[in-house]
Amino acid sequence: VNVKETGEILLVNYKDIKNLKVTTIPAERFLHDGGFDRSGRYFLVAANARHSIAIVDTKEDKLVGVIKSGGQTPHPGRGANFIHPKYGPVWATSHLGSETISFIGTDP
C-alpha cells in the first residue's frame, strides 16, 4: 500500500487474515503506482512528483534504493518486464507528457 504524500510503503502480509502483519518502509514522497519485477520479489514504485523510482525487496521487507527515473513524471501502471538482449531482465516505465522510457535492470 503506497501512502502517497508521506512517502511510506506499507507491506501487508495477509497470510493470517485475522493477524495481519504490516511493515512500514520509508521510501520517497508522492508515491503513485508500480509493479513487480519478473521474479515477483522486487516491487518498483514511481514517486512521480520526485521523478524517482523506489525499489522494495518484499522478501526482506526493506527499501533497496531510490533511483532517478531519467525523465519527468514516471507513470508505470504496473510497469513492463522483459529480457533485453544485452542487459538481461529489465523493468520499464513510460513518463507523462514525454517520449522518455526508463529501463531498470532487475537482476541483482
C-alpha positions in Angstrom: 0.0 0.0 0.0 1.5 3.3 -1.0 0.8 6.2 1.4 1.4 8.8 -1.3 2.2 12.1 0.5 4.0 10.5 3.4 6.5 8.6 1.3 5.8 5.4 3.1 5.0 1.9 1.7 3.0 -0.4 3.9 3.8 -4.1 3.2 0.8 -6.2 4.3 1.3 -9.9 4.9 -2.2 -11.3 4.8 -1.2 -15.0 5.2 -3.2 -14.9 8.5 -6.1 -12.6 7.7 -7.0 -12.3 11.4 -3.5 -11.2 12.4 -2.2 -9.0 9.6 1.5 -8.1 9.7 2.1 -4.6 8.5 5.7 -3.4 7.8 6.2 0.3 7.2 9.0 1.2 4.8 10.1 4.8 4.4 10.7 5.4 0.6 10.1 8.7 -1.3 7.3 11.2 -1.1 4.5 11.2 -3.7 4.4 7.5 -4.4 2.0 6.7 -7.2 1.8 3.3 -8.7 4.2 0.4 -9.7 4.6 -3.2 -10.2 6.8 -6.3 -9.5 9.9 -7.3 -11.4 9.6 -10.7 -13.2 10.9 -12.6 -10.1 8.0 -11.2 -8.0 10.4 -10.3 -5.3 11.1 -6.7 -6.0 8.4 -4.0 -6.1 9.2 -0.9 -8.1 7.0 2.1 -7.5 7.0 5.6 -9.1 7.4 8.7 -6.9 6.2 10.6 -9.9 6.4 14.2 -8.5 10.0 13.4 -7.5 10.9 11.8 -10.9 12.1 8.7 -9.0 11.5 5.0 -8.7 11.6 3.3 -5.2 12.6 -0.3 -5.2 11.4 -2.6 -2.3 12.7 -6.1 -1.6 9.4 -7.8 -0.5 11.3 -10.9 0.8 13.5 -8.9 3.2 10.8 -6.2 3.8 13.2 -3.3 3.1 13.9 -0.5 0.7 16.7 -1.4 -1.7 17.0 2.1 -3.0 15.5 5.1 -4.8 16.8 6.0 -8.2 16.1 8.9 -10.6 14.0 7.8 -13.5 15.8 9.7 -16.1 12.7 11.5 -17.2 9.9 13.8 -15.9 6.9 12.2 -14.1 7.3 8.4 -14.4 4.0 6.7 -14.6 4.3 3.0 -14.9 1.0 1.5 -14.1 2.4 -1.9 -13.2 5.5 -1.4 -15.5 6.7 -3.8 -18.1 9.1 -6.7 -17.6 11.1 -8.3 -20.4 14.6 -9.7 -21.2 16.8 -7.2 -23.0 19.2 -8.9 -25.4 22.2 -7.1 -23.9 21.3 -6.2 -20.3 19.1 -9.2 -19.3 16.0 -8.8 -17.2 14.6 -5.2 -17.1 11.6 -3.3 -15.8 10.4 -0.4 -17.9 8.2 2.7 -17.3 6.9 5.5 -19.5 6.7 9.1 -18.4 3.7 11.5 -18.6 3.9 14.1 -21.3 7.2 12.7 -22.6 8.6 10.2 -25.0 11.1 9.0 -22.3 11.1 5.3 -21.3 13.2 4.3 -18.4 14.7 0.8 -18.2 15.9 -0.6 -14.9 18.0 -3.7 -14.7 16.4 -6.2 -12.3 19.0 -8.9 -12.0 20.5 -8.1 -8.6 
